[in-house]
Amino acid sequence: MRTASYASVFPAELSVAASWDRALAHKRGLYLGTEFRLKGAHIGLAPVVGALGRSAYGGRNWEGFSPDAYLSGELVGESVKGIQDAGLQATTKHLIANEQETQRSSTTVNGSTVEALSSNVDDKTLHETYLWPFANAVRAGSASIMCSYNRINGSYGCQNSKVLNGLLKGELGFQGYVMSDWGATHSGVAAIEAGLVSWRLRNTYGGKTLTWIGYGYAWNNKQPRELVLRRQCHRSCVRQDLKPASNTRTLANKHVVTTAHSLSSASTT
């Protein structure tokens, strides 16, 4: 929406959290979702509970609600409901321990790759602090969860099977689809098998400039191997038990959110 014409400026989540008002969080989500839908969008990249904001130096703390996990959890749940009451799919982000902007992504220095920072978190803290708001978002029915740029305990967020398959889909029972942040995918098959479903790319990949060719990015009219996984790997290289989930999660959630919106609208007329 930031590139759309006449987009409204809503209060930041940090400001909403200062009110401690569940109804206000729901109303803000509803208004956001309604504007997205009126502009033709089907998916909104909100709400945010990562960064949680445990460090006051975090550059994107204002996008989230509060470093208080309970408060963030209560307000993100209401936000998800509000957004999806408008018929828009909510994307709760960024999973997980995404608490620092400096070196959040890998960089290249003198031709050598410097990996992104790793948020090393013990199991108790991960569950009781960082995962708590995401649990509320899942309970509220968030259609999508966006994985983060950073590494978690050494493994990139968008190919971290412990986080995506173990915590999110296993412990929380998430039935939606996992979307990568822009340029946060560092592998092909490994990311899919770790639980990633929807891939978001920047306009460069592997140091080369990509061009949009209607159905995906490519250079010199040839797609790199990783970018044709959706076509090739559903035939051969992804475990058979993973194929149905990566095929159906996005469409299924679109149907569920749209149907729920239709029923809600019908009940108020």
TADA-V76507 format. One record per pair of residues at least 6 apart in sequence whose C-alpha atoms are under 7 Angstrom apart, sorted by the first residue. I is the first residue (numbers start at 1). GAP is how many residues later the second one is. Records with the same first field share a line. If there is no record, write none. Layout:
# TADA-V76507
I = GAP, GAP
This chain:
# TADA-V76507
1 = 6
12 = 50, 51
13 = 49, 50, 51, 52
14 = 48, 49, 50, 51, 52
16 = 9
17 = 48, 49
22 = 53, 56
25 = 50, 53, 54
26 = 52, 53, 55, 56
27 = 55
29 = 50, 51, 53, 54
30 = 52, 53, 55, 56
32 = 51
33 = 50, 51, 53, 55
34 = 52
37 = 51
42 = 46, 47
43 = 45, 46, 47
44 = 44, 45, 46, 47
45 = 45, 46
46 = 44, 45, 46, 47
47 = 29, 32, 33, 44, 45, 46
48 = 15, 16, 44, 45, 46
49 = 15, 16, 23, 44, 45, 84
50 = 14, 43, 44, 45, 46, 47, 48, 49
51 = 9, 10, 13, 43, 46, 47, 48
52 = 9, 12, 14, 15, 47
53 = 8, 13, 14, 46
54 = 13
58 = 41, 42, 43
59 = 41, 42
65 = 7
66 = 6
69 = 60, 63, 64
70 = 63
72 = 61
73 = 59, 60, 63
74 = 62
76 = 57, 61
77 = 59, 60, 63
80 = 10, 57, 60, 62
81 = 59
83 = 7
84 = 6, 173
85 = 176
86 = 175
87 = 170, 171, 174
88 = 169
89 = 54, 165, 168
90 = 52, 53, 54
91 = 51, 52, 53, 54, 55
92 = 45, 50, 52, 53, 54
93 = 52, 53, 54
94 = 52, 53, 54
95 = 51, 52, 53
96 = 34, 51, 52
97 = 22, 33
98 = 50, 52
103 = 13, 14
104 = 12, 13, 45, 46
105 = 10, 11, 44, 45
106 = 7, 8, 9, 10
107 = 6, 7, 8
108 = 6
116 = 34, 35
117 = 33, 34
118 = 32, 33, 34, 35, 36
119 = 32, 33, 34
120 = 32, 33
121 = 32
135 = 37
138 = 36
143 = 33, 34, 110
144 = 32, 33, 34, 35
145 = 32, 33, 34
146 = 32, 33, 34, 35
147 = 10, 11, 31, 32, 33, 34
148 = 9, 10, 32, 33, 36
149 = 8, 32, 35
150 = 6, 7
151 = 6
158 = 22, 26, 27, 33, 38
159 = 31, 32, 35, 37
160 = 34
161 = 33, 34
164 = 30, 31
165 = 29, 30
168 = 6
169 = 6
176 = 73, 74, 77
177 = 20, 72, 73
178 = 18, 19, 20
179 = 17, 18, 19, 20
180 = 18, 19, 20
181 = 19
182 = 18, 19, 20
183 = 17, 18, 19
188 = 38, 41
189 = 49
193 = 45
197 = 49
203 = 6, 7, 8
204 = 6
209 = 10
210 = 7, 8, 9
211 = 6, 7, 8
212 = 6
217 = 6
218 = 6
234 = 9
